[in-house]
Amino acid sequence: MIAGLRGNLEAVGPDWAIVNVQGVSFRVSVPSSAVPALGAVGSAVHLHTHLIVRDDALELHGFPSDDALRLFTLLIGVSGIGPRLAHSMLSAMTADTLAAAIAAGDTRALAQAPGLGQRTAARVIVELKDKLDMGFSGGAPGVPTTGAADAVTEALQALGYSAIEARQAAAGGDATLPVEEQVRQALQRFAQR
């Protein structure tokens, strides 16, 4: 199996890249969100890969991080999730955010991925929630569901942030501060991104 590619980026498309490894060019499917991180054509690139062998084709899927590759591998093991849908999910959100949504049981956040409905999102959560080893930086549910953190999360959601973004921002704040101050600091962190 091809576990990774290290070479020069020859070309990129909306959801693919061609990597030249010592004279051999590999076409690799990548999540669309990973394309900008690959760099300019001609630059050195390293992708963690997963090879899928089918009767009529060999498909090489590449990811800029090991976390994204591990999550892709878990996703395609879920009934009803193929490589395209897994790429769609990893294109809609980062591996950490996706892992956090699964760990938190947030079907609404998962269903934001094109082609993924509420029912399939619920199946992903049921099948993967226990398999996530919390090795993802966003894999832990994050904040307790009581007290000030819950109030901060609700306030941020009322301001238009997604449940995942709100939970992560609430988890990153100082729980000893008043709720208003925690919300203000979370908004500052959002502005710095």
Backbone as numpy.savetxt, mean C-alpha at the origin, in Angstrom:
# Nx Ny Nz CAx CAy CAz Cx Cy Cz
12.94 -19.06 -9.41 12.09 -17.88 -9.41 12.98 -16.65 -9.41
12.53 -15.60 -10.06 13.26 -14.33 -10.10 12.81 -13.52 -8.89
13.70 -13.33 -7.93 13.35 -12.66 -6.68 13.58 -11.17 -6.72
14.33 -10.70 -7.68 14.59 -9.27 -7.77 15.35 -8.92 -9.03
15.27 -7.66 -9.41 16.00 -7.16 -10.57 16.77 -5.91 -10.14
18.02 -5.84 -10.54 18.83 -4.65 -10.30 19.48 -4.31 -11.64
19.15 -3.15 -12.16 19.69 -2.77 -13.47 19.34 -1.35 -13.79
19.30 -1.05 -15.09 18.98 0.30 -15.55 17.57 0.36 -16.10
16.88 1.43 -15.79 15.52 1.63 -16.26 15.56 2.04 -17.73
14.97 1.24 -18.62 14.97 1.53 -20.05 13.73 2.30 -20.49
12.58 1.96 -19.90 11.33 2.62 -20.29 10.30 2.41 -19.18
9.32 3.29 -19.13 8.23 3.15 -18.16 6.91 3.46 -18.84
5.86 2.86 -18.32 4.51 3.12 -18.77 3.64 3.39 -17.56
2.33 3.44 -17.75 1.45 3.76 -16.62 1.46 2.69 -15.52
1.73 1.43 -15.90 1.75 0.36 -14.90 2.79 -0.70 -15.21
3.88 -0.30 -15.88 4.94 -1.23 -16.22 6.27 -0.50 -16.32
7.33 -1.28 -16.28 8.68 -0.74 -16.46 9.51 -1.80 -17.19
10.48 -1.34 -17.95 11.43 -2.25 -18.58 12.78 -1.99 -17.93
13.34 -3.07 -17.34 14.61 -2.98 -16.64 15.64 -3.81 -17.39
16.76 -3.18 -17.74 17.84 -3.88 -18.43 18.83 -4.36 -17.39
18.99 -5.69 -17.31 19.92 -6.31 -16.38 21.02 -6.97 -17.21
22.15 -6.31 -17.31 23.32 -6.80 -18.05 22.96 -7.30 -19.44
22.25 -6.48 -20.19 21.93 -6.79 -21.58 20.62 -7.52 -21.80
19.95 -7.96 -20.75 18.65 -8.62 -20.88 17.58 -7.68 -20.33
16.59 -7.37 -21.16 15.53 -6.45 -20.75 14.31 -7.22 -20.25
13.84 -6.87 -19.07 12.67 -7.49 -18.46 11.54 -6.48 -18.40
10.36 -6.88 -18.87 9.17 -6.04 -18.71 8.51 -6.48 -17.41
8.30 -5.53 -16.51 7.79 -5.80 -15.18 6.52 -5.00 -14.94
5.47 -5.66 -14.47 4.25 -4.95 -14.07 4.50 -4.34 -12.69
4.19 -3.06 -12.55 4.38 -2.38 -11.27 3.11 -1.60 -10.94
2.82 -1.38 -9.65 1.68 -0.53 -9.31 1.91 0.88 -9.85
0.87 1.52 -10.33 1.04 2.85 -10.92 1.61 3.85 -9.93
1.35 3.65 -8.64 1.89 4.57 -7.64 3.40 4.42 -7.49
3.98 3.30 -7.94 5.42 3.07 -7.82 6.20 3.65 -8.99
5.54 3.96 -10.09 6.23 4.44 -11.29 7.06 5.70 -11.02
6.52 6.73 -10.36 7.34 7.92 -10.12 8.57 7.64 -9.25
8.49 6.66 -8.35 9.61 6.34 -7.46 10.74 5.63 -8.19
10.49 5.14 -9.39 11.53 4.42 -10.12 12.64 5.34 -10.62
12.33 6.60 -10.80 13.33 7.55 -11.28 13.23 7.75 -12.78
14.22 8.44 -13.31 14.24 8.77 -14.73 14.76 7.58 -15.54
14.37 7.55 -16.81 14.87 6.53 -17.72 16.38 6.65 -17.76
17.06 5.52 -17.64 18.52 5.48 -17.63 19.11 5.37 -16.24
18.30 5.60 -15.22 18.81 5.52 -13.85 18.83 4.07 -13.35
19.62 3.85 -12.31 19.68 2.52 -11.71 18.41 2.27 -10.91
17.93 1.05 -10.96 16.69 0.70 -10.27 16.82 -0.69 -9.65
16.15 -0.89 -8.53 16.09 -2.21 -7.89 14.64 -2.51 -7.58
14.15 -3.63 -8.07 12.77 -4.05 -7.82 12.75 -5.42 -7.17
11.91 -5.58 -6.16 11.62 -6.89 -5.57 10.54 -7.49 -6.46
10.71 -8.74 -6.89 9.79 -9.28 -7.89 9.12 -10.57 -7.47
8.01 -10.84 -8.15 7.25 -12.07 -7.98 6.90 -12.56 -9.39
7.27 -13.79 -9.70 7.01 -14.36 -11.01 5.77 -15.25 -10.93
4.83 -15.00 -11.83 3.63 -15.83 -11.93 3.70 -16.59 -13.25
3.63 -17.91 -13.15 3.69 -18.77 -14.32 2.28 -19.22 -14.67
1.87 -18.92 -15.90 0.55 -19.34 -16.39 0.76 -20.23 -17.62
-0.30 -20.87 -18.05 -0.20 -21.74 -19.22 0.27 -20.98 -20.45
-0.19 -19.73 -20.60 0.09 -18.97 -21.80 1.08 -17.82 -21.62
1.58 -17.61 -20.40 2.47 -16.46 -20.19 3.24 -16.57 -18.89
4.35 -15.84 -18.85 5.09 -15.61 -17.61 4.89 -14.14 -17.27
4.46 -13.85 -16.05 4.22 -12.47 -15.64 5.17 -12.13 -14.50
5.93 -11.06 -14.68 6.84 -10.61 -13.64 6.28 -9.33 -13.03
6.07 -9.36 -11.73 5.51 -8.22 -11.00 6.59 -7.66 -10.09
6.80 -6.34 -10.14 7.87 -5.72 -9.38 7.37 -4.65 -8.42
8.12 -4.48 -7.33 7.74 -3.54 -6.28 9.00 -2.87 -5.72
8.91 -1.59 -5.38 10.09 -0.90 -4.88 10.49 -1.30 -3.46
9.58 -1.92 -2.71 9.91 -2.31 -1.33 9.52 -3.77 -1.09
10.19 -4.36 -0.13 9.89 -5.75 0.24 8.50 -5.84 0.87
8.10 -4.81 1.62 6.75 -4.80 2.23 5.66 -4.88 1.16
5.82 -4.10 0.09 4.83 -4.11 -0.98 4.78 -5.48 -1.65
5.94 -6.11 -1.85 5.98 -7.45 -2.43 5.28 -8.46 -1.53
5.57 -8.43 -0.23 4.94 -9.37 0.70 3.42 -9.17 0.72
2.97 -7.93 0.70 1.54 -7.66 0.71 0.89 -8.13 -0.59
1.56 -7.92 -1.73 1.06 -8.41 -3.02 0.89 -9.93 -2.98
1.90 -10.62 -2.44 1.84 -12.08 -2.35 0.68 -12.54 -1.48
0.44 -11.84 -0.38 -0.71 -12.18 0.48 -2.03 -11.90 -0.24
-2.10 -10.78 -0.95 -3.34 -10.39 -1.63 -3.73 -11.40 -2.70
-2.77 -11.85 -3.52 -3.15 -12.77 -4.60 -3.50 -14.15 -4.06
-3.24 -14.39 -2.79 -3.66 -15.64 -2.15 -5.11 -15.61 -1.68
-5.72 -14.44 -1.73 -7.12 -14.29 -1.32 -8.01 -14.68 -2.48
-9.04 -15.46 -2.20 -9.99 -15.88 -3.22 -10.62 -14.66 -3.90
-10.56 -14.61 -5.22 -11.16 -13.52 -5.96 -10.22 -12.34 -6.22
-8.99 -12.41 -5.71 -8.02 -11.33 -5.94 -6.92 -11.86 -6.86
-6.84 -11.29 -8.04 -5.79 -11.65 -8.97 -4.71 -10.58 -8.97
-3.69 -10.76 -9.79 -2.60 -9.79 -9.83 -3.05 -8.38 -10.20
-3.97 -8.25 -11.14 -4.42 -6.90 -11.55 -5.12 -6.18 -10.41
-5.99 -6.87 -9.70 -6.70 -6.25 -8.59 -5.74 -5.93 -7.45
-4.76 -6.80 -7.21 -3.76 -6.54 -6.18 -2.94 -5.29 -6.54
-2.58 -5.17 -7.83 -1.88 -3.96 -8.28 -2.76 -2.73 -8.11
-4.04 -2.87 -8.41 -4.97 -1.76 -8.25 -5.01 -1.29 -6.79
-5.03 -2.24 -5.87 -5.05 -1.90 -4.45 -3.76 -1.21 -4.03
-2.62 -1.73 -4.51 -1.33 -1.13 -4.16 -1.08 0.18 -4.91
-1.85 0.44 -5.96 -1.76 1.72 -6.65 -2.61 2.78 -5.95
-3.71 2.33 -5.34 -4.62 3.27 -4.66 -4.06 3.75 -3.33
-3.24 2.93 -2.67 -2.65 3.32 -1.39 -1.31 2.63 -1.20
-0.50 3.17 -0.31 0.81 2.58 -0.05 0.64 1.24 0.66
1.70 0.45 0.69 1.65 -0.85 1.37 1.33 -0.67 2.85
1.93 0.35 3.47 1.68 0.60 4.89 0.22 0.98 5.15
-0.31 1.86 4.31 -1.70 2.29 4.46 -2.65 1.14 4.22
-2.35 0.33 3.21 -3.18 -0.82 2.90 -3.16 -1.83 4.05
-1.98 -2.10 4.59 -1.87 -3.01 5.73 -2.62 -2.47 6.94
-2.54 -1.15 7.14 -3.26 -0.54 8.27 -4.77 -0.66 8.08
-5.24 -0.49 6.85 -6.68 -0.62 6.57 -7.15 -2.04 6.82
-6.34 -3.01 6.43 -6.69 -4.42 6.65 -6.71 -4.71 8.15
-5.67 -4.27 8.85 -5.59 -4.52 10.30 -6.72 -3.85 11.05
-7.15 -2.68 10.57 -8.22 -1.94 11.23 -9.60 -2.42 10.80
-9.67 -3.28 9.78 -10.96 -3.76 9.30 -11.75 -2.69 8.56
-11.07 -1.77 7.89 -11.71 -0.63 7.23 -12.07 -0.98 5.78
-13.26 -1.55 5.58 -13.68 -1.94 4.23 -13.88 -0.73 3.33
-14.28 0.39 3.91 -14.50 1.60 3.10 -13.20 2.07 2.46
-12.12 2.06 3.23 -10.83 2.48 2.69 -10.35 1.52 1.61
-10.52 0.22 1.84 -10.10 -0.77 0.83 -10.92 -0.65 -0.44
-12.19 -0.39 -0.31 -13.08 -0.32 -1.47 -12.80 0.90 -2.35
-11.90 1.78 -1.93 -11.52 2.92 -2.76 -10.70 2.48 -3.97
-10.10 1.30 -3.89 -9.32 0.78 -5.02 -10.26 0.44 -6.17
-9.94 0.88 -7.39 -10.80 0.57 -8.53 -10.96 -0.94 -8.72
-12.20 -1.37 -8.90 -12.49 -2.78 -9.13 -12.72 -3.60 -7.88
-12.58 -2.98 -6.70 -12.74 -3.71 -5.45 -14.01 -3.23 -4.75
-14.98 -4.12 -4.60 -16.23 -3.77 -3.94 -16.18 -4.05 -2.45
-17.25 -3.71 -1.76 -17.33 -3.89 -0.31 -17.22 -5.37 0.08
-17.85 -6.23 -0.69 -17.86 -7.66 -0.36 -16.44 -8.25 -0.47
-15.73 -7.92 -1.55 -14.37 -8.42 -1.72 -13.44 -7.80 -0.68
-13.65 -6.52 -0.37 -12.84 -5.86 0.67 -13.02 -6.57 2.01
-14.25 -6.96 2.32 -14.50 -7.68 3.57 -13.80 -9.04 3.55
-13.78 -9.72 2.39 -13.11 -11.01 2.29 -11.60 -10.83 2.50
-11.02 -9.77 1.94 -9.59 -9.50 2.13 -9.28 -9.33 3.61
-10.12 -8.58 4.31 -9.90 -8.35 5.74 -9.99 -9.66 6.52
-11.03 -10.45 6.25 -11.21 -11.71 6.97 -10.03 -12.65 6.75
-9.56 -12.74 5.50 -8.51 -13.70 5.19 -7.11 -13.22 5.58
-6.88 -11.90 5.62 -5.52 -11.41 5.85 -5.27 -10.77 7.21
-6.31 -10.44 7.92 -6.12 -9.71 9.17 -5.17 -10.44 10.11
-5.31 -11.75 10.24 -4.45 -12.52 11.13 -3.10 -12.85 10.51
-2.98 -12.73 9.19 -1.73 -13.06 8.52 -0.73 -11.91 8.53
-1.22 -10.71 8.72 -0.30 -9.57 8.77 0.53 -9.69 10.04
1.83 -9.70 9.88 2.70 -9.92 11.03 3.12 -8.63 11.72
2.47 -7.55 11.39 2.77 -6.24 11.96 4.19 -5.79 11.60
4.78 -6.42 10.60 6.08 -5.98 10.13 5.97 -4.72 9.30
4.77 -4.39 8.89 4.56 -3.16 8.15 4.50 -2.02 9.15
5.10 -0.89 8.79 5.08 0.23 9.74 3.66 0.72 9.97
2.77 0.50 9.00 1.39 0.91 9.19 0.48 -0.26 9.50
1.04 -1.43 9.79 0.26 -2.64 9.95 -0.50 -2.72 11.24
-0.10 -1.99 12.26 -0.80 -2.04 13.52 -2.04 -1.18 13.45
-3.09 -1.58 14.12 -4.29 -0.76 14.10 -4.03 0.66 14.54
-2.99 0.90 15.35 -2.58 2.26 15.63 -3.08 2.81 16.93
-4.24 3.38 16.94 -4.68 4.12 18.10 -5.77 3.36 18.83
-5.86 3.56 20.12 -6.97 2.96 20.82 -8.28 3.58 20.35
-9.37 2.87 20.51 -10.65 3.37 20.01 -11.41 4.13 21.08
-10.75 4.52 22.13 -11.43 5.27 23.17 -10.66 6.54 23.46
-11.31 7.48 24.11 -10.65 8.67 24.61 -10.32 9.70 23.56
-9.21 10.42 23.84 -8.82 11.55 23.01 -8.47 11.14 21.58
-7.81 9.99 21.41 -7.42 9.56 20.07 -8.65 9.37 19.18
-9.72 8.85 19.73 -10.96 8.67 18.98 -11.55 10.03 18.61
-11.47 10.98 19.51 -11.99 12.33 19.24 -11.17 13.01 18.15
-9.85 12.83 18.18 -8.98 13.41 17.15 -9.31 12.78 15.80
-9.46 11.47 15.78 -9.79 10.77 14.54 -11.11 11.28 13.96
-12.12 11.40 14.79 -13.43 11.89 14.33 -13.34 13.32 13.82
-12.57 14.16 14.50 -12.43 15.55 14.07 -11.75 15.63 12.70
-10.73 14.84 12.50 -10.02 14.86 11.21 -10.89 14.31 10.09
-11.69 13.28 10.40 -12.62 12.76 9.39 -13.67 13.80 9.03
-14.12 14.56 10.02 -15.11 15.61 9.76 -14.52 16.70 8.85
-13.19 16.85 8.88 -12.52 17.83 8.03 -12.21 17.28 6.65
-12.59 16.02 6.39 -12.46 15.46 5.05 -11.35 14.46 4.85
-10.59 14.13 5.90 -9.54 13.13 5.77 -10.14 11.73 5.88
-9.48 10.76 5.22 -9.98 9.39 5.26 -9.78 8.81 6.66
-10.45 7.71 6.93 -10.34 7.06 8.25 -8.92 6.62 8.52
-8.24 6.10 7.51 -6.86 5.64 7.68 -5.94 6.81 7.97
-6.04 7.89 7.17 -5.20 9.06 7.41 -5.44 9.63 8.81
-6.71 9.70 9.20 -7.07 10.25 10.51 -6.50 9.40 11.63
-6.61 8.06 11.51 -6.08 7.17 12.54 -4.57 7.29 12.66
-3.90 7.34 11.51 -2.44 7.45 11.53 -2.00 8.77 12.14
-2.69 9.85 11.81 -2.35 11.16 12.36 -2.60 11.19 13.86
-3.70 10.57 14.30 -4.00 10.54 15.73 -2.97 9.70 16.48
-2.49 8.63 15.85 -1.50 7.77 16.49 -0.15 8.48 16.62
0.13 9.40 15.70 1.42 10.09 15.72 1.47 11.29 16.64
0.36 11.62 17.28 0.32 12.81 18.13 0.67 12.53 19.58
0.78 13.59 20.34 1.07 13.52 21.78 -0.26 13.39 22.52
-0.52 12.22 23.09 -1.81 11.94 23.73 -2.02 12.74 25.01
-0.98 13.39 25.52 -1.13 14.17 26.75 -1.70 15.56 26.49
-1.71 15.99 25.23 -2.21 17.32 24.88 -3.73 17.30 24.76
-4.35 18.48 24.88 -5.81 18.55 24.65 -6.14 18.17 23.20
-7.36 17.72 22.98 -7.80 17.27 21.66 -7.59 18.36 20.61
-7.93 19.60 20.93 -7.80 20.69 19.95 -6.35 20.84 19.50
-5.41 20.73 20.43 -3.99 20.85 20.11 -3.52 19.67 19.27
-4.02 18.47 19.56 -3.65 17.29 18.78 -4.15 17.43 17.35
-5.36 17.96 17.19 -5.91 18.16 15.84 -5.07 19.19 15.09
-4.71 20.29 15.76 -3.89 21.33 15.13 -2.54 20.75 14.67
-1.90 19.95 15.52 -0.62 19.35 15.16 -0.76 18.36 14.00
-1.86 17.60 14.00 -2.10 16.66 12.90 -2.26 17.41 11.59
-2.98 18.54 11.61 -3.16 19.34 10.40 -1.83 19.90 9.92
-0.95 20.27 10.85 0.38 20.75 10.47 1.18 19.63 9.79
1.08 18.41 10.33 1.79 17.28 9.73 1.26 17.00 8.32
-0.06 17.11 8.12 -0.63 16.91 6.78 -0.10 17.98 5.83
0.02 19.21 6.29 0.49 20.32 5.45 1.95 20.14 5.05
2.74 19.47 5.86 4.16 19.27 5.58 4.41 18.17 4.57
3.42 17.34 4.28 3.61 16.23 3.33 3.76 16.73 1.92
